Amino acid sequence: MRLFLVWVLLCVAAHAETVLVLPFFNHSKTANLDWLGESIAESVHDALVSEGLLALDREDRLEAYRRLNMRPGAELTHASIIKIGQSLDATKVVYGEFELLAPESGKEQTKGTLRINGRIVDLKDMRQGPPFGELGALEDLASIEARVDWQALAQLIPKSVPPEQEYVKRQPPVRLDAVESYIRGLLATMPEQRYKLFTQSARLDEHYSQPCFQLGKIAWEQKDYKNAATWLARVAKTDSHYLEAQFFLGLSQYQQGMYPAAERDFQTVAASVPLNEVFNNLGAAQSRRGDTAGAIASFRKALEGDSGDPDYHFNLAYELWRAGEFDQAVESFRAALARNGADNEATSMLGLALKRQGPRANDPKSEGRERLKRNYDEAAYRQLQAELKK
């Protein structure tokens, strides 16, 4: 069944509804406020993803800017908006502008009034939707963005969008300075500056989830698994990166030998996003925990989704070998070698299985040989979901 779903994904992926959110253009008098346009775009993007829509990542958008020789942050013409959307195979583009107005007389204590205007263009029929927008004190940026997010959702998924009051109420309030530090961290080009700004953002508002995810990924890439786990565990369930955070949290726990915790993390992800790599890593955690039957079942699920991956064959073969199922292990080791003939470890393990020699206690060559997957492609699964719902 899962193999069939993968086949369906390949057939329909090109037809899925995909939304591109551009940074809102700065119509204020100072370029130092460009971060607000990025913040509005990030907020809309996260809202779309959280409601199950396919929204292109910021990295995809930046790559398109590079390919088309467009300067990030520059105001685009309508033709350029369409061009960048088409270059990314988006079906709809969300864009707009913002302006920071001077405080009204008698309200000098505020930082100013933020006015946001947005539009959505449908690239399939070249039709532009009605304008939407919000007006409010800059200090209330999070709540203003939440209302803008809802209006975008109301146009994109009018039949399933929750009531506005309910939607806005469940969006956590965030300090303005924390949001600014986070967005400036996204915009920073130097790793040290990004880390400093994300850390500052997380300290300014301890309940703000987004910088925790970024800091967790930074720590993971640096193989600082303890700190990675600490940050990733703080990512809220309402965050659009929550499942990805759980995936890398599981990997971080695994690397620290915390296998029951890793198993729970991977199970959380598998329940919502049954990706092959998730089942593979779940099987590895179950194997380390001594749950042979569970590990074999998980490795089989990974293999059902992608029978061409030699690591999935190896992991299943390894677990069968550890369980004394030598004939089945031989078959799976041979399948791994058929897909990667240069796998010396699989060759060695195949020899042991053929001799019906099981694992020896305290033998480093036969213990802990499971292979992990570090890629995570939730977007592909969401793409399939979106097509099946049409």
DARANOR-V277327 format. One record per pair of residues at least 12 apart in sequence whose C-alpha atoms are under 6 Angstrom apart, sorted by the first residue. I is the first residue (numbers start at 1). J is the second residue. Records with the same first field share a line. If there is no record, write none. Layout:
I: J + J
This chain:
2: 305
3: 304 + 305
9: 384
16: 387
17: 91
18: 54 + 55 + 90 + 91
19: 55 + 90 + 92 + 93
20: 55 + 56 + 93
21: 41 + 93 + 94
22: 41 + 95
23: 37 + 38 + 41
24: 37 + 95 + 96 + 97
25: 37 + 75 + 97
26: 97 + 98
27: 98 + 99
28: 99 + 100
44: 149
46: 240
50: 240
91: 123 + 124
92: 121 + 122 + 123
93: 120 + 121
94: 119 + 120
95: 118 + 119
96: 117 + 118 + 119
97: 117
98: 115 + 116
99: 114 + 115
100: 113 + 114
101: 113
112: 137 + 138
113: 136 + 137 + 138
114: 135 + 136 + 137 + 138
115: 134 + 135
116: 133 + 134
117: 132 + 133
118: 131 + 132 + 133
119: 131
133: 148
139: 176
142: 174
146: 168
178: 201 + 204
181: 197 + 201
182: 198 + 201
185: 197 + 198
198: 211
209: 235 + 236
212: 231
213: 232 + 235
216: 228 + 231 + 232
225: 252
229: 249 + 252
232: 245 + 249
243: 269
246: 265
250: 262 + 265 + 266
259: 285 + 289
263: 282 + 285
266: 282
276: 302 + 305
277: 373
279: 298 + 302
280: 299 + 302
281: 372
283: 295 + 298 + 299
284: 370
299: 316
310: 336 + 339
313: 332 + 336
314: 333 + 336
315: 370
317: 329 + 332 + 333
326: 353 + 356
330: 350 + 353
333: 350
